[in-house]
Amino acid sequence: MDRPETTRAKSGWTARALAVGAHAFSSDEGFKALEEAWGGDHFFAALDRGERKKLAAAMDFVTVPAGREVIVQEEKGDYALVVLQGVVAVDRAQPAGGRARLAEAREGDLLGEMSLLDAGSRFASCLTLSPCKLAVLTTEALDDLSIEEPRVGMAVMASVARRLSLRTRQLSGRLGALLVTGG
């Protein structure tokens, strides 16, 4: 199941990190922030400390200034971001112009997870509203975790699936309410 090094693609995060002025911070500090942000996540909490450290080792930890677009709508995605500190706007450009605010992400929220799983185009853009600390998980790192540390990879996948399921339920509820009210 190993992929030859020559076939491994570099993550889009590498270019995005340069574009947004991201600066790495220590993996020890990142691990501590990840534990604080995701400590309440059932699947993350079920991992032992060593397994959580392996997940953290697969991530990059960065700071990003306010006003930077860390995910761009319609780009191909191959990374997800965990907000460790700060606030990130999730906006969708509208066909008629302008942007619609879909959400504001805070500590513990995951951004870009759909593209992490399917390598599809991004649905929305994500703009830092304040200076942020982020954990970056690339598709390549998740693939490697799933092969080398299946329990850790499965925990990440289960957490992502749970988050997507909750979001789908919320969306279905909103859509149902709109259909009932006709507006």
N, C-alpha and C positions, 0 to 999 in steps of 0.2 A: 504493500500500500504506500510505500514511500515514493515521493516524487523526486526525480533527479533534479539537482540544483539548477541545471540549465533550463528547466521548464518553469521554474518558479517566477511568477510575475512580481514586480515591485508594487507596493501599495500606492494608491492615489493619495494616501495620507502624506507621503514624503513630500510631494509637490505642494499640497495644501498647507502643510506645516510651515513651509518657507513663505508661502503667500500671506499667511495670517500672522507671521512673526511669533510662532510658538517657540517656547523655550522649555527644555527638559528640566525636570526636577528629580530629586533622588528617588530611587525605587523604594527605599525604606519609608520615606515620607508618603510616597504614593500608596504603598501597602496599607499604611495606617489610615489614610484618607479613604481608600477603597473599603476597608473594614467598617469605617464609620458610615459611609454612604450606603453600603449594601448589607450591613449587619442584620437588617430586618428581612432581607430576602431569604425565603425558606430554603431555596436550593443552594445559595451561597453559604448560609449558616450551617447547612448539613455537611459541608466539606470540613475536614480537619484543618488545622493551622498550616500544615505542610502543603496540603492541596490548594488552600487559598493563596499561599505564597507562590505556588507554581502558576496559578492563574495570573497573579500580579506580575510574575516574571515574563509572561507572554504579552504584557501590555506596555505601552509607552505612557509616561506621565508627563503632562505638559501644562504650562500656564499660557494663557492667551489673553491679550489685552481686550478691553471693551471695543465694540464696534467692528468686529471681525467676523466674516462669514466662514464658519468652519465646515459647513455642508452647503453645497450649491444645488438648487433645484435642477432637475433633468440631467445632472452629471451621472455617469456610471459610478456606482458605489462599491467599495470593497473594504470599508471600515465602519465601525460604530464607535460612539463616544459615550462614556459614562460621565455625567456631571458630578464632580466631586465637591465643587464650591463655585458659587456664582449663579447667574441667571442667563439663560439662552432663549431667545425668541425663536419660535417655529412658525415660519410664514410661508404662504403659498402665493406666488405671482398669479394674478387673475388675467384671463384672456383680454378683458377690456382695459387692462392696466391696473396699477396699484397692487397692493399686497394685502392679503387677509391673514390676520393673526390667528393661528390655529391653537397655539398653546405657548406657555412659558415653562421651560424645563428648569428644574432646580436639583439640589443635591440628591443623588441616587437615581435620577432619571436617565434613561438610555435613549440615545438619538441615533438614527441611521440603521437600526436593527433589521429593517426589511431588506435593504440592499446588502447588508452583511450576509444574509442568508441566501438571497437569490441573485445577487450581482446585477440587479436591475437598476433603472434610473431612479434618482432621488425624487420623492414626491414633493418635498418642500425644502426650503432653505433654512439654515439655522445660524442666527446672528448672536454673538455674545453681547449682552446688554450691560454686563459688568465685567471686570477682570475675572477670569475663570480658571479653575484647575480642572483638567479633564484627564480621563484614562482612555487610551485609544486601543481598540482591539481590531486587528485586521483580519480579513478572511483567511489569509495564509496562517496567521497565528492560531486562529480557531481550528482550522484544518489540522495543524500540527498537534494541538492539544487533544483533539479528538482521536488521533492515532496514538500518540505517546502517553497520554493521560486520559483514557476514555471516561473515567468517572468525572473528571473536571470538565472535559468537553461536554459531556451529557448534562452536567449541572448548568452550564452556560446556556446550552440549547433549551433546556427546560425552562429556565428563567426567561429567556427571550420569548419562547412560545407562550408562557403565562402572561407576559406583558402585552403581547400581540392579541391574545384572546380577550383580555380585559378591555383593551382599546377597541376591539371589534364590538364587544358587547355595549360599550358606551356609545359608539357610533350608531349601532342598530337602535338603541333606545332613542337617541336624538332623531334619527330618520323616522322612526315610528311615530314620535310626537309630531314631527312636521307633517307627516301624511295624515294624521288624525285631524290636525288643525287646519290643514289645507294651505299652510304658508311656509 
